[in-house]
Amino acid sequence: MAGEMPALGVEDVKAILEERAWAPRQLDEHTLRCTLESEAGEIRLVVRHAGPWMYLAVLPFLDAAGLKPWGGGKYPPRFLGRILAVNYNLTLVKFALDDEGDLTLRAELPTESMQRGEVEVALDLLVGVTQQYRIPVRDALLDAGRATERPSLLPQAPASHPPLPSEEPIDDGPSIEAHEPKVDLAANPLPRES
């Protein structure tokens, strides 16, 4: 049809990356990888053209070596909730977990009507958000991890399940006995006032 732009392919995206002097390496016929130096450390950018979608990601977002024992799907309580809260404020790019459970920053673009400007904006946001958030996110992860290592000043929370029958009964007070409910369906209804 007249006026329609052809969809961008891997070669088009490779040209965009080369224009930025990001030296893309082609990993396979659908995947490109760039390594950029930034104030926030090395940014490993992966671009994959997967038919109807193009996936762009900073993979991994955090350097796993400095995060032990966190990463690989293991994170302290409430850390991922904080990441979701950050996602709420981001446009086009979002934090996610990859197949190994490592934190990534991703953008997904539909290829059907994708234009060069959309790819450029996604690339700018991936690099900009990485520079802005990498160190605060790393620090939040480490702080959350340290918080789980400190002993709590609060008393231990009660179990959220009933005690097992094999456990010793508590002799501190009256126990509550559970009985089968007994409802007399044949009972006479209460009189109504006229």
C-alpha positions as CSV (number, residue, x, y, z in Angstrom):
1,M,0.0,0.0,0.0
2,A,1.1,3.5,-0.6
3,G,2.3,5.4,2.4
4,E,3.2,2.3,4.5
5,M,6.8,2.1,5.8
6,P,8.5,-1.2,5.6
7,A,9.1,-2.8,9.0
8,L,12.6,-2.4,10.4
9,G,14.8,-5.5,10.4
10,V,17.9,-6.6,12.1
11,E,20.2,-4.9,9.6
12,D,18.3,-1.6,10.1
13,V,18.8,-1.8,13.9
14,K,22.4,-2.8,13.4
15,A,22.9,0.4,11.3
16,I,21.3,2.5,14.1
17,L,23.7,1.0,16.6
18,E,26.7,1.5,14.3
19,E,25.7,5.2,13.8
20,R,26.0,5.6,17.6
21,A,29.4,4.0,17.5
22,W,28.2,1.2,19.8
23,A,30.0,-1.5,17.7
24,P,27.2,-4.2,17.6
25,R,28.2,-7.9,17.4
26,Q,25.8,-10.2,15.7
27,L,25.3,-13.3,17.8
28,D,22.9,-15.0,15.4
29,E,20.7,-13.9,12.5
30,H,18.2,-12.3,14.9
31,T,20.4,-11.1,17.8
32,L,22.8,-8.2,18.3
33,R,24.9,-7.3,21.4
34,C,26.7,-4.1,22.3
35,T,28.9,-3.4,25.3
36,L,29.0,0.3,26.3
37,E,31.0,2.1,29.0
38,S,29.1,4.5,31.1
39,E,29.3,6.4,34.5
40,A,27.3,3.5,36.0
41,G,29.7,0.8,34.7
42,E,29.6,-1.5,31.7
43,I,26.2,-1.7,29.9
44,R,25.6,-4.9,28.0
45,L,22.8,-4.3,25.6
46,V,21.1,-7.1,23.7
47,V,18.7,-6.6,20.8
48,R,16.6,-9.5,19.5
49,H,14.3,-9.4,16.5
50,A,11.7,-12.1,17.1
51,G,9.2,-11.8,14.3
52,P,6.3,-9.6,15.5
53,W,8.3,-8.2,18.4
54,M,11.7,-6.7,19.0
55,Y,13.2,-7.1,22.4
56,L,15.8,-4.7,23.7
57,A,17.4,-5.3,27.1
58,V,20.3,-4.4,29.4
59,L,21.2,-7.9,30.4
60,P,22.1,-8.3,33.2
61,F,21.2,-5.0,34.8
62,L,23.4,-5.6,37.9
63,D,26.8,-7.2,38.0
64,A,26.2,-10.5,39.7
65,A,29.7,-10.7,41.2
66,G,29.1,-7.8,43.6
67,L,25.7,-9.0,44.8
68,K,26.3,-12.4,46.3
69,P,24.2,-14.1,47.7
70,W,21.5,-12.2,45.8
71,G,20.5,-12.6,42.1
72,G,19.7,-15.7,40.2
73,G,16.0,-15.5,41.3
74,K,16.9,-15.0,45.0
75,Y,16.2,-11.6,46.4
76,P,15.5,-10.3,49.9
77,P,11.9,-9.7,51.0
78,R,10.2,-6.6,49.6
79,F,13.0,-5.8,47.1
80,L,11.0,-6.9,44.0
81,G,8.1,-4.9,45.3
82,R,10.3,-1.8,45.3
83,I,11.4,-2.7,41.7
84,L,7.7,-2.9,40.7
85,A,7.1,0.6,42.2
86,V,10.0,1.9,40.1
87,N,8.4,0.3,37.0
88,Y,5.3,2.3,37.7
89,N,7.2,5.5,37.0
90,L,9.0,4.3,33.9
91,T,7.8,4.7,30.3
92,L,8.6,2.2,27.6
93,V,11.3,0.4,29.6
94,K,10.6,-1.9,32.5
95,F,12.5,-4.0,35.0
96,A,12.0,-7.7,34.6
97,L,13.6,-11.0,35.6
98,D,15.3,-13.1,32.9
99,D,15.1,-16.9,32.6
100,E,17.8,-17.3,35.2
101,G,16.1,-14.9,37.6
102,D,18.6,-12.0,37.1
103,L,17.3,-8.4,37.0
104,T,17.1,-6.9,33.5
105,L,15.8,-3.7,32.0
106,R,13.7,-4.3,28.9
107,A,11.8,-2.6,26.1
108,E,9.5,-4.5,23.8
109,L,8.5,-3.0,20.5
110,P,6.0,-4.4,18.0
111,T,7.7,-4.7,14.6
112,E,4.6,-4.4,12.4
113,S,4.7,-0.6,12.3
114,M,7.9,0.1,14.1
115,Q,9.8,3.2,13.1
116,R,13.4,4.2,13.5
117,G,12.5,6.8,16.0
118,E,10.9,4.3,18.3
119,V,14.1,2.2,18.3
120,E,16.2,5.2,19.0
121,V,14.0,6.3,21.9
122,A,14.1,2.8,23.4
123,L,17.9,2.7,23.2
124,D,18.2,6.1,24.7
125,L,15.9,5.1,27.6
126,L,17.6,1.8,28.2
127,V,21.0,3.6,28.5
128,G,19.6,6.6,30.4
129,V,17.6,4.6,32.9
130,T,20.6,2.2,33.5
131,Q,22.8,5.2,34.3
132,Q,20.2,6.8,36.5
133,Y,19.0,3.6,38.4
134,R,21.8,1.0,38.4
135,I,23.6,2.3,41.6
136,P,20.4,3.1,43.5
137,V,18.9,-0.3,42.6
138,R,22.1,-2.1,43.6
139,D,22.3,-0.2,46.9
140,A,18.6,-0.9,47.6
141,L,19.2,-4.6,47.0
142,L,22.2,-4.7,49.3
143,D,20.4,-2.6,52.0
144,A,17.4,-5.0,51.8
145,G,19.8,-7.9,52.1
146,R,21.5,-6.4,55.2
147,A,18.1,-5.8,56.7
148,T,17.3,-9.5,56.5
149,E,20.6,-10.4,58.2
150,R,19.9,-8.2,61.2
151,P,18.0,-9.7,64.1
152,S,14.6,-8.3,64.4
153,L,13.6,-6.3,67.6
154,L,10.0,-7.4,67.1
155,P,8.7,-10.7,68.6
156,Q,8.5,-13.7,66.3
157,A,5.3,-13.6,64.2
158,P,2.8,-16.3,65.0
159,A,2.5,-19.2,62.6
160,S,0.0,-18.7,59.9
161,H,-1.1,-22.3,60.0
162,P,-2.6,-24.4,62.9
163,P,-0.3,-26.5,64.9
164,L,0.2,-30.0,63.8
165,P,-1.4,-32.8,65.8
166,S,2.0,-34.1,66.9
167,E,2.9,-30.9,68.6
168,E,2.6,-30.7,72.4
169,P,-0.6,-28.8,73.5
170,I,-0.1,-25.4,75.1
171,D,-1.1,-25.5,78.8
172,D,-1.2,-21.7,79.2
173,G,-4.9,-21.2,78.9
174,P,-8.2,-22.5,77.7
175,S,-8.2,-24.2,74.3
176,I,-10.8,-23.7,71.6
177,E,-12.5,-26.8,70.4
178,A,-13.9,-27.0,66.9
179,H,-17.2,-28.9,66.5
180,E,-19.3,-29.7,63.4
181,P,-21.8,-27.0,62.8
182,K,-25.3,-28.0,63.8
183,V,-28.1,-26.2,62.1
184,D,-31.7,-27.3,62.5
185,L,-33.3,-26.6,59.2
186,A,-36.7,-27.8,60.4
187,A,-36.8,-25.1,63.2
188,N,-39.7,-22.8,63.2
189,P,-39.0,-19.3,62.0
190,L,-39.1,-16.5,64.4
191,P,-42.5,-14.7,64.5
192,R,-42.7,-11.5,62.6
193,E,-44.3,-8.3,63.9
194,S,-47.4,-7.3,62.0
